[in-house]
Amino acid sequence: ADAVTSSGSGLDPHISPEYAELQVHRVAEKNDLTVAQVDRLVADHTDDRILGFIGEPRVNVLQLNIALKDLTRTAG
């Protein structure tokens, strides 16, 4: 649903962990990384529910992209 309902403005920097998982293989291939490396980045940038029960888990795409860029700089 994230791909269809995401904000057109791009102001919301979060996507669901499920939507992030759909992109892991493509991102790994595009950046010459292993799927495990990208999975780890997604896990590291996934926030749990607020107070453990409010909302849904979400991936901070902005922070994930910054970490991905840093990783590809050091790997390359």
BALUM-334284 format. One line per field, with one value per residue: residue number from 1; y, z, x of N, C-alpha, C in turn. Coordinates in Angstrom, 2 decimals. Example, Ala and Ser with C-alpha at 12.3 -4.5 7.8 and 13.67 -1.06 7.14 Angstrom:
2
pos: (1 | 2)
nyy: (-5.69 | -2.25)
nzz: (7.80 | 7.08)
nxx: (13.19 | 12.85)
cayy: (-4.50 | -1.06)
cazz: (7.80 | 7.14)
caxx: (12.30 | 13.67)
cyy: (-3.30 | 0.03)
czz: (7.80 | 7.87)
cxx: (13.20 | 12.90)
// end
This chain:
76
pos: (1 | 2 | 3 | 4 | 5 | 6 | 7 | 8 | 9 | 10 | 11 | 12 | 13 | 14 | 15 | 16 | 17 | 18 | 19 | 20 | 21 | 22 | 23 | 24 | 25 | 26 | 27 | 28 | 29 | 30 | 31 | 32 | 33 | 34 | 35 | 36 | 37 | 38 | 39 | 40 | 41 | 42 | 43 | 44 | 45 | 46 | 47 | 48 | 49 | 50 | 51 | 52 | 53 | 54 | 55 | 56 | 57 | 58 | 59 | 60 | 61 | 62 | 63 | 64 | 65 | 66 | 67 | 68 | 69 | 70 | 71 | 72 | 73 | 74 | 75 | 76)
nyy: (-1.21 | 1.20 | 2.10 | 3.07 | 4.83 | 6.70 | 9.94 | 12.47 | 14.66 | 13.82 | 14.37 | 12.81 | 10.80 | 8.03 | 4.51 | 1.35 | -1.61 | -3.84 | -2.81 | -1.78 | -4.17 | -5.26 | -3.87 | -4.45 | -6.33 | -5.10 | -2.66 | -3.60 | -4.85 | -2.66 | -1.08 | -2.58 | -4.25 | -6.77 | -8.64 | -9.17 | -7.08 | -4.84 | -5.60 | -5.48 | -2.72 | -1.79 | -2.97 | -1.67 | 0.89 | 0.80 | 1.75 | 0.91 | 0.39 | 3.24 | 3.61 | 0.93 | 0.10 | 1.94 | 2.96 | 1.74 | -0.36 | 1.31 | 2.39 | 4.63 | 6.39 | 8.52 | 8.51 | 5.92 | 6.09 | 7.87 | 6.32 | 4.22 | 5.55 | 6.31 | 3.76 | 2.75 | 4.50 | 3.84 | 1.21 | 1.31)
nzz: (0.00 | 0.55 | -1.76 | -3.32 | -1.73 | -0.66 | 0.29 | -2.12 | -1.92 | -0.65 | 1.94 | 4.20 | 5.82 | 6.11 | 5.56 | 5.37 | 6.98 | 5.39 | 2.79 | 2.45 | 2.46 | 0.03 | -1.68 | -1.13 | -2.54 | -5.06 | -4.32 | -3.12 | -5.31 | -7.08 | -5.67 | -5.34 | -3.05 | -0.51 | -0.01 | 2.66 | 3.88 | 3.19 | 4.30 | 7.00 | 7.30 | 6.88 | 9.09 | 11.15 | 10.87 | 11.39 | 13.18 | 16.11 | 17.27 | 18.80 | 22.23 | 22.30 | 21.46 | 19.94 | 16.71 | 13.82 | 13.05 | 11.40 | 8.75 | 8.63 | 5.96 | 5.13 | 6.98 | 6.49 | 3.79 | 4.05 | 5.61 | 3.81 | 1.73 | 3.07 | 3.62 | 1.03 | 0.18 | 1.83 | 1.14 | -1.50)
nxx: (0.82 | 2.08 | 3.40 | 1.38 | -0.08 | 1.65 | 2.86 | 2.78 | 4.38 | 6.61 | 7.28 | 6.88 | 9.03 | 8.90 | 8.38 | 6.68 | 8.03 | 7.55 | 7.26 | 9.81 | 11.26 | 10.49 | 12.10 | 14.73 | 16.44 | 16.78 | 17.98 | 20.33 | 21.61 | 21.90 | 23.71 | 25.97 | 26.08 | 25.56 | 22.54 | 22.15 | 23.59 | 22.02 | 19.58 | 20.33 | 20.78 | 18.16 | 16.88 | 18.26 | 17.26 | 14.61 | 11.86 | 10.07 | 6.67 | 5.17 | 5.54 | 5.19 | 2.68 | 1.25 | 0.44 | 2.27 | 5.14 | 7.86 | 10.00 | 12.63 | 13.22 | 14.85 | 17.03 | 17.90 | 18.71 | 20.86 | 22.62 | 23.02 | 24.31 | 26.66 | 27.72 | 28.19 | 30.13 | 32.31 | 32.66 | 33.31)
cayy: (0.00 | 2.39 | 2.56 | 3.73 | 5.85 | 7.60 | 11.36 | 12.96 | 15.68 | 13.18 | 14.93 | 11.77 | 10.01 | 6.66 | 3.48 | 0.14 | -2.60 | -4.73 | -2.12 | -1.73 | -5.51 | -5.46 | -3.15 | -4.81 | -6.96 | -4.09 | -1.71 | -4.31 | -5.01 | -1.33 | -0.48 | -3.58 | -4.72 | -8.01 | -8.51 | -9.14 | -5.72 | -3.95 | -6.03 | -4.96 | -1.28 | -1.62 | -3.31 | -0.62 | 2.13 | 0.53 | 2.16 | 0.10 | 1.15 | 4.20 | 3.04 | -0.49 | -0.27 | 2.99 | 3.00 | 0.56 | -0.21 | 2.11 | 2.57 | 6.02 | 6.33 | 9.52 | 8.00 | 4.72 | 6.52 | 8.44 | 5.19 | 3.51 | 6.36 | 6.18 | 2.40 | 2.60 | 5.28 | 3.11 | -0.06 | 1.58)
cazz: (0.00 | 0.61 | -3.10 | -3.89 | -0.85 | -0.14 | 0.03 | -3.34 | -1.57 | -0.12 | 3.25 | 5.22 | 5.53 | 6.59 | 4.82 | 6.18 | 6.80 | 4.28 | 1.54 | 2.38 | 2.12 | -1.41 | -2.43 | -0.66 | -3.58 | -6.07 | -3.72 | -2.95 | -6.63 | -7.62 | -4.90 | -5.17 | -1.67 | -0.33 | 0.53 | 4.12 | 4.28 | 3.06 | 5.35 | 8.28 | 7.31 | 7.07 | 10.49 | 11.99 | 10.71 | 11.61 | 14.50 | 16.58 | 17.63 | 19.88 | 23.52 | 22.12 | 20.98 | 19.13 | 15.34 | 13.22 | 12.79 | 10.21 | 8.36 | 8.35 | 4.67 | 5.08 | 7.71 | 5.78 | 2.60 | 4.50 | 5.99 | 2.57 | 1.04 | 3.84 | 3.43 | -0.33 | 0.12 | 2.49 | 0.43 | -2.85)
caxx: (0.00 | 2.93 | 3.74 | 0.22 | -0.64 | 2.66 | 2.70 | 3.41 | 5.36 | 7.81 | 7.60 | 6.86 | 10.22 | 8.73 | 7.64 | 6.53 | 9.10 | 7.19 | 7.59 | 11.27 | 11.72 | 10.28 | 13.13 | 16.07 | 17.26 | 17.10 | 18.93 | 21.61 | 22.22 | 22.24 | 24.80 | 27.03 | 26.09 | 24.84 | 21.19 | 22.31 | 23.99 | 20.87 | 18.63 | 20.82 | 20.50 | 16.71 | 16.60 | 18.83 | 16.51 | 13.20 | 11.36 | 8.95 | 5.47 | 5.36 | 5.14 | 4.97 | 1.35 | 0.64 | 0.93 | 2.87 | 6.57 | 8.12 | 11.40 | 12.97 | 13.89 | 15.91 | 18.19 | 18.35 | 19.45 | 22.14 | 23.47 | 23.35 | 25.33 | 27.90 | 28.23 | 28.71 | 31.37 | 33.40 | 32.84 | 33.82)
cyy: (1.26 | 2.96 | 3.36 | 4.92 | 6.82 | 9.03 | 11.76 | 13.98 | 15.07 | 13.68 | 13.90 | 10.83 | 8.54 | 5.79 | 2.27 | -0.79 | -3.54 | -4.09 | -2.01 | -3.09 | -5.80 | -4.83 | -3.58 | -5.39 | -5.95 | -3.10 | -2.35 | -4.42 | -3.68 | -0.74 | -1.44 | -4.00 | -6.07 | -7.71 | -8.42 | -7.75 | -4.76 | -4.31 | -5.46 | -3.46 | -1.01 | -1.89 | -2.20 | 0.68 | 1.92 | 0.88 | 1.31 | 0.99 | 2.09 | 3.61 | 1.55 | -0.88 | 0.78 | 2.99 | 1.67 | 0.74 | 0.54 | 2.27 | 4.03 | 6.04 | 7.34 | 9.00 | 6.76 | 5.11 | 7.13 | 7.32 | 4.39 | 4.25 | 6.25 | 4.81 | 2.22 | 3.41 | 4.50 | 1.78 | 0.15 | 2.24)
czz: (0.00 | -0.78 | -3.72 | -3.06 | -0.30 | -0.54 | -1.24 | -3.05 | -1.07 | 1.26 | 4.36 | 4.94 | 5.95 | 5.60 | 5.74 | 5.97 | 5.63 | 2.92 | 1.36 | 1.94 | 0.63 | -2.24 | -2.11 | -1.77 | -4.64 | -5.56 | -3.56 | -4.29 | -7.19 | -6.94 | -4.63 | -3.71 | -1.62 | 0.20 | 2.05 | 4.61 | 4.23 | 4.08 | 6.70 | 8.39 | 7.55 | 8.53 | 11.43 | 11.94 | 10.78 | 13.04 | 14.85 | 16.82 | 18.79 | 21.16 | 23.40 | 21.58 | 20.09 | 17.73 | 14.89 | 13.13 | 11.48 | 10.00 | 8.02 | 7.09 | 4.57 | 5.76 | 7.03 | 4.55 | 2.96 | 4.87 | 4.77 | 1.81 | 1.75 | 3.62 | 2.03 | -0.53 | 0.69 | 1.78 | -0.92 | -2.81)
cxx: (0.85 | 3.20 | 2.60 | -0.24 | 0.38 | 2.39 | 3.44 | 4.49 | 6.66 | 8.19 | 7.62 | 8.03 | 10.11 | 7.98 | 7.52 | 7.72 | 8.81 | 7.53 | 9.10 | 11.82 | 11.54 | 11.40 | 14.55 | 16.94 | 17.70 | 18.15 | 20.31 | 22.33 | 22.72 | 23.49 | 25.96 | 27.21 | 25.39 | 23.44 | 21.26 | 22.71 | 22.81 | 19.80 | 19.03 | 20.55 | 19.01 | 16.36 | 17.08 | 18.02 | 15.01 | 12.84 | 10.16 | 7.73 | 5.79 | 4.76 | 4.78 | 3.61 | 0.67 | 1.28 | 1.49 | 4.38 | 6.78 | 9.62 | 11.61 | 13.84 | 15.03 | 17.17 | 18.77 | 19.18 | 20.80 | 23.11 | 23.91 | 24.45 | 26.67 | 28.54 | 28.83 | 29.99 | 32.54 | 33.68 | 33.52 | 35.11)
// end
